Amino acid sequence: MGAVEIIFGIVLLLFALAIIIVVLLQEGHQQTGGADTFLSKNKARSMDAFLARWTKFIAIGFFVLVLVINIIMYFTK
């Protein structure tokens, strides 16, 4: 196993952990019976939007990284 494969593996692992963390930080879409204030609703929406946006970016990066790693490993052997 070469140094390039180890580096790609570590970067891929970091992307996978980032996806897991961002997804777990998102709130579920369930109805709450309590009375929420306007500010708390907007705060939750902005945080959910932020996490949803980062989930998309990280997932696209993960997908592209896997493709690049496979292409590089296929053509270097």
C-alpha positions in Angstrom: 0.0 0.0 0.0 1.5 3.2 -1.1 1.5 6.6 0.5 -1.0 7.9 -2.1 -3.5 5.2 -1.2 -3.1 5.9 2.5 -3.7 9.7 2.0 -6.8 9.0 -0.2 -8.1 6.6 2.4 -7.7 9.2 5.2 -9.4 11.9 3.2 -12.2 9.6 2.3 -12.6 8.6 5.9 -12.8 12.3 6.9 -15.5 13.0 4.3 -17.5 10.0 5.6 -17.2 11.2 9.2 -18.2 14.7 8.1 -21.4 13.4 6.4 -22.3 11.3 9.5 -21.8 14.2 11.8 -23.8 16.7 9.7 -26.7 14.3 9.2 -26.9 13.5 12.9 -26.9 17.2 13.8 -30.0 17.8 11.7 -33.4 17.9 13.5 -36.1 15.5 12.6 -39.2 16.7 10.8 -41.7 16.0 13.5 -44.6 18.0 14.8 -44.2 19.5 18.2 -47.2 20.3 20.4 -45.5 23.1 22.3 -45.9 26.8 21.5 -42.8 28.0 19.7 -41.9 31.6 19.3 -41.2 33.3 16.0 -37.5 33.6 16.8 -37.0 30.0 17.8 -38.7 28.8 14.6 -36.5 31.0 12.4 -33.4 30.0 14.3 -34.2 26.3 13.8 -35.0 26.9 10.1 -31.8 28.7 9.5 -29.7 26.1 11.3 -31.5 23.3 9.4 -30.9 25.1 6.1 -27.3 25.5 6.9 -26.9 21.8 7.8 -28.8 20.7 4.7 -26.7 22.9 2.5 -23.5 21.4 4.0 -24.8 17.9 3.7 -25.3 18.4 0.0 -21.8 19.9 -0.4 -20.1 17.1 1.6 -22.1 14.4 -0.2 -21.1 15.8 -3.6 -17.5 16.1 -2.6 -17.6 12.5 -1.2 -19.0 11.2 -4.5 -16.5 13.1 -6.6 -13.6 11.9 -4.4 -14.6 8.3 -4.7 -14.8 8.6 -8.5 -11.4 10.3 -8.6 -9.8 7.7 -6.3 -11.1 4.9 -8.4 -10.0 6.4 -11.7 -6.5 7.1 -10.3 -6.1 3.7 -8.8 -7.4 2.0 -12.0 -5.0 3.8 -14.3 -1.9 3.7 -12.1 -1.9 -0.1 -11.7 
